[in-house]
């Protein structure tokens, strides 16, 4: 995919335009059927927006859909009014109208953008794009690549299947598709050269699919998670794990043999592994005689450091969903609800601390807790359900402290924290950004069916 041309450096504000509208894409390959999609600026995924750290940007979003939309700039620490939650931080963008988002990205890294209105359908029909904030100082790599991963549920004729928001998807793993694309293309060869070092930015824009990527014959080194640099390290078991909405920046040393092909395999789900991509080496001699040294850490972003000694403690508990034996867990005060109705047509199947907030956000949402500006919050997230949940916090990055009682290494900061069934994660952040902020599961079916809450910073 070609990148948008960056405006001249002399311009004080970086101005862009995106248009959300119906489009077409050949998701299964050039000879496959044309699939009706929804797209930003007529491309699947949307244009890669490359911005500069600390430089103001103004992005006008035009709505060419037949329904309301917004854009959420996922992972960017920005003013609350620019966060893209309909009814809560802004009026929704009506069909035929537009909204201009203005912010200055404080952090360099890999982020993405997507709707926060009718999220399940709009994401599922293709509305997503990568947003790269480039470091103020050049970081040396031979190539800087983005793989935006999308998961599609297609019918036999190549059309996007209906049935969004089914009770089964809502109460279980979410809407998992049958085709994963990289930058809008079906699994294919990706040309590489022996000896080069690539910065590969992975972004999971799927509705529900978890991914665990193994790079056959290679040893990726993780440099950043959710846009925030960490101590460089190889992933556990050699697999790069990405829940929906998560991003990982990694250094990939191309140490394979010229002319050889190596698979990138997604093996998250037992017995359902598939080849996501193939690294196809050209036959040229290696770019370098000697491999490069282990990559140095990326420059850290200006995140405020939590003061744990003075932290205010909060806890959220994830509840509900289908449990073992095909039974639905009771959610909050809804024990008397019929299990057949839970999760259907916007009804609740999940809760946080006994409260279910369904949909995409709206005016008048009651905060789960309130923090004074500048205070450190020590937040514990407990997953009492039988399902995986990538929990996304708007407006902040979280310092990950411990998982199931064990300290987390590599100085990780994340805006989307993946919890396995029964996991408990402890994290902390400084409440330096005033407003009402969403905290929700990024499995879209789970969010829409109640796994969402709000907290307030005053």
FIPA-558644 format. One record per residue: residue in one letter; x, y, z of N, C-alpha, C in turn. Coordinates in pm, whole numbers, padded with zeros to 5 digits, always signed. Atoms other than C-alpha are relative to their C-alpha. Example, Ala and Ser with C-alpha at 12.3 -4.5 7.8 and 13.67 -1.06 7.14 Angstrom:
% FIPA-558644
A+00089-00119+00000+01230-00450+00780+00090+00120+00000
S-00082-00119-00006+01367-00106+00714-00077+00109+00073
END
This chain:
% FIPA-558644
X+00085-00120+00000+00000+00000+00000+00088+00124+00000
X-00078-00123+00002+00137+00343-00086-00039+00087+00119
X+00023-00085-00115+00170+00593+00197-00041+00139-00045
X+00036-00137+00036+00007+00936+00196+00124+00089+00001
X-00113-00093+00005+00245+01215+00105-00004+00090+00123
X-00006-00084-00119+00359+01402+00414+00009+00146-00043
X-00008-00142+00035+00301+01778+00402+00140+00055+00026
X-00130-00063-00019+00599+02011+00390+00024+00028+00147
X-00035-00019-00140+00786+02047+00718-00038+00139+00050
X+00029-00136-00042+00711+02418+00720-00142+00019+00048
X+00140-00013-00039+00340+02358+00774-00013-00021+00150
X+00013+00009-00146+00244+02418+01138-00092-00115+00040
X+00096+00105-00032-00049+02174+01133-00007-00098-00116
X+00010+00107+00099-00060+01841+00951-00149-00024-00025
X+00144+00011+00030-00400+01835+00776-00027-00120-00088
X+00038+00120+00075-00566+01517+00651-00152-00006-00010
X+00143+00027+00015-00908+01401+00531-00021-00149-00017
X+00043+00138+00018-01070+01060+00565-00149+00000-00032
X+00142+00014+00032-01401+00957+00412-00042-00145+00020
X+00056+00133-00022-01595+00657+00542-00118-00019-00096
X+00105+00020+00101-01811+00513+00264+00003-00144-00049
X-00002+00134+00061-01914+00189+00090+00108-00011-00106
X-00107+00023+00096-01644+00035-00126-00004-00146-00045
X-00014+00139+00048-01532-00291-00291+00144-00044+00021
X-00136+00053-00015-01232-00517-00229+00002-00145-00045
X-00019+00142+00036-01097-00846-00363+00085-00063+00111
X-00069+00045-00120-01010-00995-00027+00069-00134-00018
X-00057+00134+00017-00937-01348-00149+00108-00004-00107
X-00104-00004+00101-00697-01235-00421-00051+00063-00128
X+00039-00070+00124-00696-01068-00766-00104-00074-00082
X+00097+00075+00080-00895-01350-00927-00128-00033+00074
X+00117+00034-00080-01150-01375-00647-00114+00097-00021
X+00117-00087+00014-01493-01218-00616+00022+00135+00065
X-00003-00133-00059-01543-00852-00538-00096+00002+00119
X+00078-00001-00123-01666-00806-00181-00042+00143+00034
X+00041-00132-00048-01879-00504-00084+00051+00022+00143
X-00056-00033-00131-01706-00338+00212-00036+00143+00036
X-00002-00141-00038-01703-00014+00407+00145+00036+00022
X-00142-00031+00001-01373+00169+00379+00024+00148+00027
X-00047-00137-00010-01182+00483+00466+00074+00036-00129
X-00065-00052+00121-01088+00679+00152+00019-00108-00105
X+00012+00100+00106-01179+00379-00065+00114-00102+00000
X-00102+00104-00007-00898+00150+00057-00023-00089+00122
X+00007+00100-00108-00897-00168+00271+00142-00048+00028
X+00054-00090-00102-00754-00103+00521+00014+00145-00043
X-00010-00142+00033-00769+00276+00532+00143+00045-00017
X-00136-00049+00021-00467+00491+00445+00083-00007+00127
X-00092-00007-00113-00165+00457+00671+00028+00147+00028
X-00025-00139-00038-00149+00790+00854+00132+00006+00075
X-00130-00016-00066+00214+00872+00933+00012+00143+00050
X-00005-00130-00065+00230+01160+01178+00136+00016+00069
X-00124-00028-00070+00516+01324+01367-00028+00024+00148
X+00014-00020-00143+00556+01308+01744+00011+00148+00034
X-00002-00139-00043+00470+01646+01894-00047+00101-00102
X+00047-00093+00102+00332+01793+01572-00153-00004-00007
X+00147-00001+00003-00035+01905+01573-00054-00056-00131
X+00065+00054+00118-00268+01725+01335-00147+00037+00003
X+00142-00030+00015-00613+01813+01205-00055-00097-00105
X+00053+00104+00090-00810+01523+01052-00151+00017-00011
X+00143-00013+00025-01151+01585+00896-00054-00133-00049
X+00063+00127+00036-01368+01274+00882-00137+00028-00061
X+00127-00017+00071-01650+01277+00624-00076-00133+00005
X+00081+00121-00011-01936+01031+00664-00082-00022-00126
X+00074+00039+00119-02049+00874+00337-00082-00126+00019
X+00083+00116-00031-02231+00589+00512-00146+00043+00016
X+00142-00028-00022-02606+00562+00562-00034-00004+00148
X+00023+00000-00144-02562+00557+00942+00105+00085+00068
X-00096-00079-00077-02384+00754+01214+00134-00072+00012
X-00132+00058-00027-02013+00702+01269+00079+00098+00086
X-00102-00085-00064-01717+00841+01467+00133-00067-00030
X-00131+00065+00006-01343+00773+01472+00066+00009+00137
X-00080+00007-00124-01149+00661+01780+00145-00022-00040
X-00143+00006+00032-00773+00717+01760+00066-00087+00106
X-00026+00101-00102-00683+00401+01943+00144+00007+00052
X-00130-00002-00065-00397+00436+02191+00061+00138+00013
X-00055-00136-00007-00336+00808+02139-00048+00067+00129
X+00037-00079-00118-00330+01012+02461-00036+00141-00047
X+00048-00125+00061-00543+01304+02344-00109+00062+00086
X+00109-00062-00076-00804+01551+02475-00128-00082-00010
X+00121+00082-00007-01129+01385+02581-00097+00030-00114
X+00095-00039+00105-01332+01580+02323+00036-00058-00136
X-00046+00056+00127-01129+01414+02044-00001-00153+00000
X-00015+00145-00021-01173+01054+02169-00095-00085-00084
X+00082+00071+00097-01455+00958+01933-00109-00090+00055
X+00108+00082-00056-01714+00807+02170-00132+00075-00018
X+00122-00075+00034-02061+00903+02039-00087+00024+00124
X+00087-00036-00110-02282+01088+02283+00073+00034+00127
X-00074-00023-00124-02015+01092+02552+00108+00106-00019
X-00105-00099+00023-01724+01288+02401-00030+00089-00121
X+00037-00079+00118-01885+01415+02078-00135-00047-00051
X+00118+00048+00072-02209+01407+01880+00045-00096-00110
X-00037+00087+00112-02204+01120+01629+00001+00078-00131
X-00008-00063+00132-02114+01215+01273-00115-00057-00084
X+00117+00045+00074-02444+01195+01085+00035-00024-00146
X-00023+00019+00144-02464+01070+00725+00003+00132-00074
X-00013-00122+00079-02349+01340+00486+00069+00115+00070
X-00066-00108-00072-02177+01545+00756+00144-00039+00032
X-00140+00028-00032-01823+01566+00893+00034+00051+00139
X-00051-00042-00130-01623+01619+01211+00150+00013-00011
X-00145-00021+00006-01272+01758+01252+00063-00030+00135
X-00074+00038-00121-01042+01596+01507+00133+00074+00000
X-00127-00072-00012-00748+01801+01633+00071-00047+00127
X-00079+00042-00116-00474+01670+01861+00148+00003-00037
X-00145+00006+00018-00098+01661+01907+00049-00130+00062
X-00038+00130-00058+00033+01304+01947+00126+00014+00086
X-00117-00014-00087+00265+01302+02251+00096-00117-00010
X-00078+00123+00000+00390+00948+02194+00028-00047-00141
X-00032+00069+00125+00574+00791+01903-00041-00146+00014
X+00033+00141-00006+00467+00440+01810-00105-00041-00101
X+00097+00060+00091+00216+00217+01635-00138+00005+00064
X+00136-00015-00048-00150+00306+01680-00095-00036-00116
X+00092+00024+00111-00465+00264+01471-00128+00078+00023
X+00125-00075-00011-00802+00422+01402-00114-00087-00050
X+00117+00082+00033-01152+00275+01380-00125+00069+00053
X+00124-00062-00048-01519+00363+01439-00025-00037+00146
X+00054+00036-00132-01673+00376+01785-00151+00019+00000
X+00146-00003+00015-02030+00376+01653-00038-00124-00081
X+00036+00127+00065-02206+00053+01553+00129-00081-00025
X-00136+00053+00013-01856-00088+01619+00004-00137-00065
X-00004+00138+00048-01935-00451+01551-00016-00007-00151
X+00027+00003+00143-02076-00390+01203+00104+00081-00078
X-00090-00087+00078-01851-00103+01095+00142-00057-00004
X-00129+00068+00003-01529-00280+01199-00007-00126-00085
X+00015+00126+00072-01660-00608+01059-00014+00016-00149
X+00010-00026+00145-01722-00448+00720+00124+00071-00054
X-00129-00043+00054-01370-00310+00700+00056+00131+00047
X-00048-00134-00037-01339+00031+00866+00110-00009+00106
X-00117+00001-00088-00989+00036+01016+00120+00050-00079
X-00122-00044+00066-00652+00190+00942+00111+00017+00102
X-00116-00014-00087-00301+00216+01084+00037+00147+00015
X-00048-00135-00028-00170+00533+01246+00139-00014+00063
X-00138+00008-00046+00208+00562+01286+00045+00139+00042
X-00060-00125-00045+00360+00838+01496+00151-00022+00001
X-00144+00021+00017+00723+00867+01392+00078+00071+00109
X-00086-00057-00103+00996+00931+01648+00062+00131-00048
X-00062-00129+00034+01144+01278+01660+00139-00021-00061
X-00131+00034+00055+01487+01123+01593-00013-00129-00080
X+00007+00116+00089+01540+00869+01315+00044-00126+00072
X-00037+00132-00052+01543+00504+01425+00044-00085-00119
X-00062+00066+00115+01767+00295+01201-00051-00143-00021
X+00036+00133+00048+01615-00004+01019+00014+00003-00152
X-00005+00005+00146+01652-00123+00663-00138+00026-00061
X+00138-00025+00046+01273-00122+00625-00091+00010+00121
X+00102-00019-00104+00975-00014+00835-00133-00044-00062
X+00120+00057+00059+00669-00229+00757-00114-00005+00102
X+00120+00017-00082+00313-00234+00892-00082-00114-00056
X+00097+00103+00037+00094-00544+00886-00124+00026+00083
X+00129-00015-00067-00262-00448+00974-00083-00124-00032
X+00065+00130+00013-00445-00776+01032-00150+00014+00022
X+00146-00002-00011-00819-00806+00969-00054-00140-00023
X+00062+00133+00003-01044-01108+01011-00141+00014-00056
X+00127-00015+00072-01340-01153+00778-00080-00130+00009
X+00090+00116+00009-01640-01386+00795-00072+00011-00134
X+00052-00007+00136-01719-01450+00429-00086-00121-00032
X+00082+00109+00054-01992-01656+00264+00071-00061-00121
X-00063+00072+00111-01912-01897-00020+00016+00087-00124
X-00008-00087+00118-01975-01623-00279+00092+00121+00022
X-00092-00108-00027-01720-01391-00116-00062+00122+00064
X+00066-00111-00066-01978-01162+00043+00018-00010+00151
X-00010+00002-00146-01953-01061+00408-00128-00060+00057
X+00116+00068-00058-02180-01290+00607-00077+00093+00092
X+00083-00075-00093-02471-01141+00795+00009-00061+00139
X+00003+00060-00134-02567-01238+01147+00085+00071+00102
X-00075-00074-00101-02377-00964+01328-00078+00003+00130
X+00063-00009-00131-02448-00975+01701-00081-00121+00039
X+00073+00121-00039-02568-01334+01727+00025-00031+00147
X-00014+00034-00141-02625-01470+02078+00123-00089+00023
X-00115+00088-00017-02357-01737+02026+00130+00082+00001
X-00119-00083+00004-02094-01481+01926+00008+00089+00125
X+00001-00095-00111-02200-01241+02201+00038-00065+00131
X-00021+00064-00131-02181-01495+02484+00124-00088+00004
X-00115+00090+00004-01876-01692+02368+00123+00077-00049
X-00129-00056+00040-01560-01604+02172-00012+00123-00089
X+00015-00112+00092-01708-01330+01951-00002-00046-00144
X+00013+00030+00142-01738-01311+01573+00138-00026-00062
X-00126+00040+00062-01434-01502+01447-00028-00039-00145
X+00024+00020+00143-01404-01512+01068+00070-00122-00056
X-00063+00112+00069-01268-01753+00809+00106+00045-00100
X-00109-00050+00085-01018-01529+00627+00070+00114+00075
X-00080-00107-00059-00736-01320+00775+00081+00065-00111
X-00077-00073+00102-00584-01050+00555+00108+00085+00066
X-00106-00093-00038-00263-00851+00583-00008+00119-00094
X+00016-00121+00083-00316-00494+00460-00099-00023-00113
X+00107+00022+00096-00629-00613+00280+00023-00114-00097
X-00031+00108+00094-00463-00908+00102+00000-00135+00071
X+00001+00136-00051-00510-01281+00153+00143-00050+00018
X-00135+00054-00020-00212-01495+00267+00078-00010-00130
X-00081-00008+00122+00073-01447+00020+00147+00004+00039
X-00143-00015-00022+00450-01426-00022+00035+00146+00028
X-00052-00133-00030+00630-01126+00129+00150-00003-00025
X-00140+00005+00042+00963-01061-00038+00094+00063+00102
X-00101-00049-00093+01266-01019+00190+00138-00033-00057
X-00137+00027+00041+01644-01019+00153+00083-00042+00121
X-00085+00047-00108+01893-01209+00364+00088+00114+00052
X-00088-00098-00062+02081-00989+00610-00067+00130+00039
X+00062-00128-00036+01833-00703+00633-00070-00010+00136
X+00074-00005-00127+01673-00593+00960-00122+00088-00021
X+00129-00064+00025+01308-00499+00944-00065+00038+00132
X+00092-00035-00109+01094-00308+01189-00139-00038-00049
X+00132+00048+00040+00768-00498+01159-00100+00041+00107
X+00104-00047-00090+00466-00331+01314-00126-00084-00024
X+00119+00084+00008+00181-00574+01381-00116+00068+00071
X+00119-00058-00062-00170-00445+01451-00118-00093-00025
X+00114+00091+00011-00465-00676+01521-00129+00081-00002
X+00124-00075+00017-00776-00505+01383-00121-00092-00013
X+00110+00096+00008-00994-00817+01409-00108+00033+00102
X+00110-00015-00095-01333-00815+01578+00020-00084+00124
X-00004+00093-00113-01254-01113+01799+00119-00095-00003
X-00101+00104+00012-00969-01331+01670+00127+00035+00078
X-00131-00007-00064-00673-01378+01904+00102-00061-00096
X-00104+00052+00088-00342-01447+01728+00126-00029+00081
X-00130+00036-00058-00018-01619+01830+00090-00037-00117
X-00075+00013+00125+00233-01575+01547+00139-00056+00026
X-00133+00060-00005+00535-01799+01507+00069+00025-00134
X-00077-00033+00119+00800-01684+01260+00102-00112-00023
X-00080+00119+00025+00945-02007+01126+00144+00037-00038
X-00139-00023+00033+01326-02002+01127+00054+00136+00040
X-00040-00135-00040+01344-01653+01283-00024+00020+00149
X+00012-00030-00142+01376-01502+01630-00035+00148+00016
X+00039-00141-00013+01174-01180+01652+00033+00054+00139
X-00028-00070-00125+01266-00927+01920-00105+00110+00017
X+00106-00099-00024+00977-00726+02068+00062+00129+00052
X-00053-00131-00035+01059-00355+02088-00103+00091+00066
X+00106-00084-00055+00722-00200+02177-00130-00078+00000
X+00133+00059-00009+00373-00306+02283-00101+00113+00008
X+00102-00105+00004+00069-00092+02203+00061+00139-00014
X-00063-00129+00029+00298+00185+02079+00103+00044+00102
X-00090-00043-00106+00500+00204+02401+00124-00088+00006
X-00123+00079-00003+00867+00096+02395+00016-00078+00132
X-00028+00085-00115+00968-00186+02629+00146-00043-00007
X-00133+00057+00010+01294-00361+02710-00002-00103-00113
X+00000+00098+00109+01385-00554+02392+00010-00143+00054
X+00000+00138-00047+01307-00923+02443-00064-00091-00102
X+00066+00100+00085+01217-01239+02258-00129-00044+00067
X+00128+00038-00059+00854-01346+02307+00006-00139+00063
X+00009+00131-00063+00764-01639+02531-00035-00106-00104
X+00024+00112+00095+00773-01969+02338+00021+00041-00145
X-00023-00044+00136+00880-01766+02033-00123+00049-00073
X+00126-00039+00064+00517-01667+01967-00039+00142+00040
X+00046-00137-00024+00397-01307+01932-00152-00005+00014
X+00143+00012-00028+00053-01296+02095-00065+00137-00010
X+00073-00125+00024-00196-01029+01986-00149-00025+00018
X+00145-00005-00006-00549-00987+02112-00051+00110-00090
X+00056-00109+00079-00786-00765+01914+00039+00136+00057
X-00039-00138-00029-00667-00400+01912+00143+00013+00048
X-00138-00009-00046-00317-00487+02035+00095+00022-00117
X-00106-00018+00099-00002-00382+01850+00133-00042+00060
X-00136+00035-00041+00354-00510+01867+00096+00049-00108
X-00111-00036+00089+00664-00350+01712+00112-00099+00029
X-00107+00095-00021+00942-00600+01656+00111+00020-00101
X-00114+00006+00091+01287-00624+01505+00008-00142-00053
X-00008+00131+00064+01310-00909+01256+00128-00005-00082
X-00126+00018+00072+01659-01011+01150-00023-00108-00106
X+00025+00095+00108+01634-01179+00811+00124-00089-00016
X-00114+00090-00005+01874-01465+00879-00025-00132-00072
X+00025+00118+00081+01718-01720+00645+00095-00006-00119
X-00089+00021+00114+01891-01854+00337-00061+00058-00128
X+00051-00054+00127+01863-01679-00001-00074-00108-00080
X+00080+00092+00080+01595-01842-00217-00096-00087+00080
X+00087+00083-00084+01422-02012+00079-00128+00075+00036
X+00128-00056-00043+01067-01958+00205-00029-00049+00141
X+00028+00031-00140+00963-01947+00570-00141+00049+00035
X+00139-00033-00029+00609-01949+00703-00012+00085+00128
X+00046-00065-00122+00448-01715+00954-00133-00068+00035
X+00113+00086-00035+00199-01938+01136-00075+00058+00119
X+00085-00037-00113-00092-01831+01356-00049-00129+00065
X+00036+00125-00067-00134-02109+01610-00066+00025+00135
X+00064-00029-00129-00343-01947+01884-00101-00108+00038
X+00108+00094-00032-00636-02189+01860+00047-00143-00025
X-00046+00138+00010-00556-02555+01925-00063-00070-00120
X+00048+00077+00114-00584-02762+01608-00046+00082-00117
X+00050-00086+00108-00665-02460+01390+00110+00091-00055
X-00111-00081+00051-00319-02333+01291-00013+00017-00151
X+00002-00026+00143-00287-02176+00947+00119+00089-00033
X-00110-00086+00044-00022-01996+00744-00054+00139-00031
X+00044-00138+00020-00074-01621+00770+00074+00065-00116
X-00083-00062+00104+00212-01524+00539+00122-00090-00022
X-00125+00070+00028+00532-01657+00382+00108+00103-00028
X-00116-00085+00023+00867-01480+00403+00081-00063-00112
X-00064+00056+00119+01011-01537+00055+00130+00075-00026
X-00131-00062+00019+01385-01467+00033+00036+00003-00148
X-00050-00003+00137+01520-01346-00298+00136-00070-00003
X-00123+00080+00015+01833-01514-00435+00127+00084+00009
X-00117-00088-00012+02062-01214-00386+00082-00039+00122
X-00082+00028-00118+02355-01254-00148-00045+00086+00117
X+00043-00077-00117+02301-01131+00209+00042+00146-00007
X-00026-00144-00002+02285-00756+00258+00124+00031+00083
X-00115-00019-00088+02548-00788+00531+00074-00133+00016
X-00080+00121-00025+02833-01032+00586-00020-00048+00142
X+00017+00034-00140+02791-01019+00963-00135+00050+00049
X+00129-00045-00052+02452-01006+01140+00016+00121+00091
X-00002-00115-00090+02368-00686+01322-00012-00044+00145
X+00013+00029-00142+02391-00674+01699-00147+00010+00041
X+00135-00006-00055+02080-00710+01914-00049+00146-00001
X+00047-00139+00012+01862-00401+01858-00005+00069+00135
X+00010-00079-00121+01879-00124+02113-00146+00040+00023
X+00136-00038-00034+01567-00007+02293-00041+00126-00076
X+00055-00121+00061+01344+00248+02122-00005+00111+00105
X+00009-00109-00097+01336+00594+02281-00134+00000+00072
X+00122+00003-00082+01084+00609+02564-00086+00122-00026
X+00095-00110+00014+00773+00824+02541-00018+00072+00135
X+00011-00080-00124+00692+01099+02797-00120-00039+00086
X+00109+00047-00084+00459+00888+03013+00026+00037+00146
X-00020-00031-00142+00405+01006+03372+00017-00130+00081
X-00030+00120-00077+00549+00755+03620-00093-00010+00121
X+00090+00014-00116+00296+00618+03872+00077+00002+00132
X-00053-00001-00136+00365+00682+04240-00076-00106+00079
X+00074+00112-00058+00268+00343+04379-00018+00014+00151
X+00011-00016-00145+00330+00443+04741-00123+00081+00039
X+00116-00086-00030+00045+00696+04719-00120-00035-00087
X+00102+00034+00098-00177+00510+04472-00136-00025+00064
X+00138+00033-00035-00555+00494+04499-00034-00132-00069
X+00026+00134+00055-00665+00132+04451-00144-00012-00049
X+00131+00031+00057-00952+00035+04225+00005-00142-00057
X+00007+00136+00054-01069-00306+04109-00122-00014-00089
X+00115+00033+00084-01287-00417+03822+00001-00151-00023
X+00018+00144+00013-01423-00770+03789-00085-00027-00124
X+00070+00035+00123-01525-00916+03452-00085-00122+00026
X+00096+00104-00033-01835-01133+03474-00086-00035-00121
X+00101+00038+00098-02079-01326+03256+00051-00091-00108
X-00034+00086+00113-02070-01507+02924-00040-00144+00023
X+00030+00142-00008-02120-01873+02852+00109-00068+00082
X-00095+00071-00085-01956-02096+03113+00004-00147-00043
X-00008+00143+00032-01879-02468+03117-00138-00064-00001
X+00126+00072+00006-02159-02709+03031-00108+00072-00077
X+00098-00071+00082-02329-02460+02799-00094+00088+00078
X+00087-00084-00082-02471-02251+03083+00049+00144-00001
X-00034-00142-00009-02484-01873+03098+00017+00039+00144
X-00020-00051-00135-02339-01710+03404-00100+00111+00028
X+00085-00112-00038-02563-01474+03597+00078+00129-00011
X-00066-00129+00018-02480-01111+03517-00070+00102+00087
X+00056-00104-00084-02533-00856+03788-00136-00038+00056
X+00134+00026-00051-02900-00832+03876-00089-00070-00100
X+00081+00056+00108-03010-01025+03568-00013-00151+00010
X+00005+00145-00016-03018-01373+03717-00131-00058-00053
X+00129+00051+00044-03382-01401+03622-00021+00006-00150
X+00017-00010+00145-03323-01328+03255+00007-00136-00066
X-00009+00123+00078-03379-01602+03005+00132-00008-00073
X-00128+00017+00068-03048-01738+02880-00013+00013-00151
X+00018-00007+00145-03194-01751+02528+00007+00143-00050
X+00003-00139+00043-03221-01373+02524+00131+00073+00024
X-00120-00074-00038-02884-01281+02669+00092+00017-00119
X-00093-00031+00109-02654-01110+02422-00065+00027-00133
X+00067-00023+00128-02917-01079+02149-00056+00141-00007
X+00062-00130+00028-03020-00747+01996+00033+00104+00107
X-00044-00103-00092-02816-00537+02235-00028-00028+00146
X+00020+00032-00141-02918-00715+02555+00133-00043+00062
X-00126+00021-00071-02654-00778+02820+00030-00149+00021
X-00048+00134-00032-02450-01098+02852+00124+00005+00089
X-00123-00019-00076-02152-00952+03039-00020+00118+00095
X+00007-00113-00093-02091-00714+03327+00139+00027+00057
X-00118-00039-00076-01816-00526+03509-00049+00048+00136
X+00045-00030-00137-01864-00517+03887-00152+00001+00009
X+00146+00015-00008-02225-00624+03833-00079+00097-00084
X+00070-00097+00086-02305-00340+03589+00028-00030-00146
X-00014+00022+00143-02367-00389+03217-00027+00129-00076
X+00018-00113+00090-02316-00105+02970+00011-00053-00141
X+00002+00059+00134-02414-00211+02619+00018+00108-00106
X-00011-00091+00113-02347-00056+02280+00139+00059-00014
X-00126-00067+00031-02077+00197+02191+00032+00117+00091
X-00015-00120-00082-02120+00464+02455-00114+00096-00029
X+00109-00095+00018-02383+00731+02509+00005+00101+00113
X+00003-00104-00103-02461+01039+02714-00054-00057+00131
X+00053+00036-00131-02518+00999+03085+00050-00131+00057
X-00053+00124-00054-02307+00689+03144+00061+00027+00139
X-00042-00023-00138-02244+00660+03519+00140-00059+00021
X-00136+00052-00016-01873+00629+03605+00008-00111+00105
X-00027+00108-00095-01754+00313+03778+00078+00055+00121
X-00073-00067-00108-01512+00528+03979+00048+00135-00052
X-00048-00134+00033-01379+00886+03987+00137+00022+00062
X-00135-00028-00045-01017+00996+04016+00026+00150-00008
X-00044-00139+00008-00877+01336+04101+00119+00009-00095
X-00108-00018+00097-00646+01472+03835+00136-00003+00071
X-00135+00010-00053-00283+01383+03903+00023-00116+00095
X-00016+00112-00092-00351+01090+04136+00046-00125-00075
X-00036+00131+00057-00195+00749+04071-00108-00100+00033
X+00099+00106-00019-00448+00469+04022+00068-00135-00015
X-00043+00139+00008-00349+00111+04102-00124-00080-00032
X+00121+00065+00050-00602-00085+03896+00022-00151-00010
X-00002+00146+00012-00666-00457+03938-00117-00044-00087
X+00104+00053+00090-00859-00636+03662-00006-00151+00022
X+00019+00143-00024-01000-00978+03749-00096-00058-00104
X+00084+00067+00100-01139-01206+03479-00062-00124+00062
X+00069+00114-00059-01396-01435+03637-00072-00085-00105
X+00073+00069+00106-01519-01559+03299+00084-00113-00059
X-00066+00112+00067-01430-01860+03083+00060+00040-00134
X-00040-00046+00132-01319-01643+02790+00113+00101+00009
X-00108-00099+00010-01027-01426+02677-00060+00139-00024
X+00048-00138+00016-01072-01048+02698+00118+00096-00014
X-00096-00111+00012-00846-00772+02557-00066+00128+00050
X+00065-00115-00064-00939-00485+02790+00074+00129-00038
X-00058-00124+00052-00880-00142+02634-00043+00118+00085
X+00029-00123-00072-00854+00182+02830+00025+00118-00095
X-00013-00120+00084-00912+00510+02645+00080+00106+00076
X-00062-00120-00055-00690+00813+02701+00128-00019+00080
X-00115+00026-00086-00409+00643+02896+00074-00124-00048
X-00073+00126+00008-00136+00382+02884+00022-00049+00141
X-00010+00061-00132-00113+00140+03176+00137-00065+00017
X-00121+00072-00036+00208+00029+03342-00041-00135+00056
X+00042+00134-00041+00167-00348+03374+00093-00046+00112
X-00079+00033-00119+00284-00451+03723+00011-00149+00024
X-00002+00141-00036+00186-00813+03779-00113-00074-00069
X+00102+00088+00057-00006-01103+03628-00009-00125+00089
X+00024+00114-00089-00158-01365+03861+00103-00006+00112
X-00089-00008-00115+00068-01245+04141+00147+00004-00031
X-00142-00001+00038+00395-01260+03946+00034+00132-00068
X-00037-00127+00064+00576-00936+03852+00021-00017-00151
X-00017+00001+00145+00575-00852+03481+00134+00067-00034
X-00132-00052+00035+00918-00798+03328-00008+00087-00125
X-00021-00075+00124+01044-00582+03039-00062+00139+00000
X+00055-00137-00010+00883-00256+03166-00105+00027-00108
X+00105-00006+00102+00566-00294+02963-00108+00101+00037
X+00116-00089-00009+00304-00023+02910-00096-00041-00111
X+00098+00042+00100-00019-00112+02731-00129+00080+00015
X+00134-00055-00007-00354+00039+02641-00106-00109-00017
X+00091+00113+00018-00507-00303+02566+00064-00121+00069
X-00058+00105-00084-00443-00573+02828-00076-00130-00023
X+00064+00128+00032-00514-00933+02727-00004-00087+00126
X+00019+00089-00115-00659-01149+03005-00051-00134-00046
X+00047+00136+00022-00687-01525+02975-00110-00031+00102
X+00100+00037-00100-00975-01698+03155+00060-00012+00140
X-00038+00003-00142-00943-01650+03534+00125+00081+00032
X-00117-00084-00025-00645-01412+03495-00033+00117+00092
X+00005-00127-00073-00581-01124+03735+00124+00081-00037
X-00110-00087+00040-00368-00833+03612-00004+00127+00085
X-00014-00125-00073-00242-00542+03822+00076+00100-00085
X-00063-00103+00081-00152-00216+03650-00018+00135+00069
X+00007-00132-00062-00111+00153+03728+00014+00108-00105
X-00013-00115+00090-00144+00492+03562-00023+00127+00080
X+00022-00131-00060-00142+00861+03647-00120+00064-00068
X+00123-00057+00055-00483+01022+03602+00022+00147-00035
X-00038-00137+00037-00346+01329+03424-00084+00056-00113
X+00077-00041+00117-00609+01354+03148-00148+00008+00038
X+00136-00012-00051-00949+01494+03257-00106-00043-00102
X+00112+00039+00084-01279+01361+03124-00058-00133+00043
X+00059+00133-00017-01501+01054+03113+00063-00092-00104
X-00077+00089+00086-01306+00762+02968-00057-00141+00001
X+00049+00136+00015-01417+00426+02835+00106-00101+00043
X-00084+00117-00025-01274+00095+02955-00086-00119-00038
X+00088+00104+00053-01405-00203+02762+00079-00113-00063
X-00059+00111+00074-01334-00539+02606+00000+00034-00148
X-00006-00030+00143-01215-00506+02246-00040-00118-00088
X+00080+00093+00080-01387-00825+02137-00134+00072-00019
X+00112-00093+00023-01660-00619+01974-00133-00055+00051
X+00124+00060-00051-01940-00864+02057-00011+00015+00151
X+00002-00010-00146-01842-00856+02424-00030+00143+00045
X+00028-00141-00034-01836-00476+02437-00147+00031-00022
X+00138-00035+00032-02173-00446+02266-00100-00066+00095
X+00090+00074-00090-02323-00701+02508+00033+00022+00147
X-00007-00040-00139-02217-00525+02826+00136+00007+00066
X-00131+00002-00066-01842-00566+02891+00070+00134-00024
X-00043-00138+00022-01784-00192+02911-00033+00081+00124
X+00028-00090-00111-01755+00073+03178+00066+00135-00030
X-00053-00136+00012-01654+00438+03228+00061+00039+00133
X-00051-00064-00120-01430+00612+03476+00023+00148-00029
X-00006-00146+00015-01400+00986+03538+00125+00054+00067
X-00113-00075-00058-01097+01209+03593-00043+00145+00008
X+00048-00137-00022-01183+01547+03744+00117+00094+00033
END
